[in-house]
Amino acid sequence: MYTASFAFFEALWEVGVTHCFVNLGSDHPSIIEAMVKGQNEKQGQFPRIITCPNEMVALSMADGFARLTRKPQCVIVHVDVGTQGLGAAVHNASCGRAPVLIFAGLSPFTIEGEMRGSRTEYIHWIQDVPDQKQIVSQYCRYSGEIKSGKNIKQMVNRALQFATSDPAGPVYLCGAREVMEEDLTPYQLKQDQWSSVEPAALSEAGVKRIAEALIEAREPLVITGYSGRNHDSVGALVRLADTVKGLRVLDTGGSDMCFPADHRAWLGLRYGNDESIRTADVIVVIDCDVPWINTQCHPSESAKIFHIDTDVLKKQMPVHYIAARARYSADSFTAVTQINNYLADSAIAEKLSSSVYSQKWDNLLEIHNKRLASIASAAQPKDDGTFGTGHLCATLRKLVPNDTIWAIEAVTNTGFVADNIQATFPGSWINCGGGGLGWSGGGVLGIKLASEWENGAGKGKFVVQIVGDGTYLFSVPGSVYWISQRYKIPVLTIVLNNKGWNAPRKSLLLVHPDGLGSKATNDELNIQIAGPDFAGIAKAAAGGDCFAGKVAKTDELESILKEAIDSVKNGTTAVVEAVVAPGC
């Protein structure tokens, strides 16, 4: 039997989708039949099925996999309720530009048994809604309904063209049981005719204008946030900083490793508020949603600002603007490469080798060394034997492999994490792409799974999740660590216990710095977290097959981290709750 459902899976494999993260339901009988048929008949040429007992975890896993590899993956959920269960993960995939195809069934549209797949259960009436696509369509690059099995491969390929063309992101397809049960004659598409859109480039005039502005600048600055999603962009940006000596690079998004911390031009991660923004006379904003927060920080009125992004107008943000002299819809790697090539002209290269630029280059090294020393000083443990997030991360960085991948969702502690992890390799730092807390639980599993897929079973890179205590609870740890154990996906999770959701307090103080809440306790603000055994939750979900630890004192930190790291290296996930002092 060759059904529309089987053709659906064939289409996924033919376009390069290797994994399906699924949460199955009453709309999926033909999907389940197709899964069994594919696993029996097409071993090694059929997507791997990963069962996820929560839809947000499923999409977060696909998100993490796609974010590391830039290869689209698939999520299969159950009608309208499963679509709603995706929750904040749809927002994250959209903001994070993760290419993911989401498929959901629809309740059957026939009642009397007119077609195979007609209604057979009570719930088919309850879950029949007017327009299921509208639940997620505003977050998707494309949404559509499969109305016939006869063009199902075309529908899958069209959806994935949207998912993988810039700006990449999630797409949504749905289909009723009757449609997915349809018998078909097997067919193939010519895959070379279904490629994604080629990256856009700067105009020649744009290249010249930006390059010459950088050359003439007194304090040139690049602000980025997610250019590192294309790993090649990192090297291109390094080449630009090496060429225009004195250029500095500031990350105000923290989404990806965009520029290496061991480069003298590195200014680190600062969320939209940094002195370099105020003093720069030329700013090039590349792949960044929020280069500065206007109520906290502004560029000089005389600064020349240029904006480069594949979605430069931010079409999904009703209110967004920056005071740019010019804006360009272009791919970051392509654009920076164009600028680099322009600057390689012999006459320009000679100018850039003058003593003025050499002095700027020397100054950057001195400032960079001072910055690293300041970070190290701030990360020292407390006199009372406790430690902050900075010291924890500095210690952890020394103990794990150099090519470790970091999955970060530390919220108010993210700055301390970034300063002390000091990521240097492309793809080695992946943060939640949006603002939907709970991404990193599924995200870290997807990243580890992707690394195993890229490098071979048992040869994947060491992967660490660093997550806030509240965000850890949002991540549905009961599902996350069941999946980790079920599919043998070993990761290290560090839970930062700072005794509450401190993000709401920060938001409060930015608006009411002297209000009633400024003097209130976490308990009075209803943001206190007390009592959970964070690591114990994971161990219970994994059926006991998980290292669980807790550390609150500096003299115990290194030994507990080493135990946890050894556990992961030996194939067993580890979760360590770290009680951290605030503000460091």
Disulfide bonds with the S-S distance in Angstrom:
none
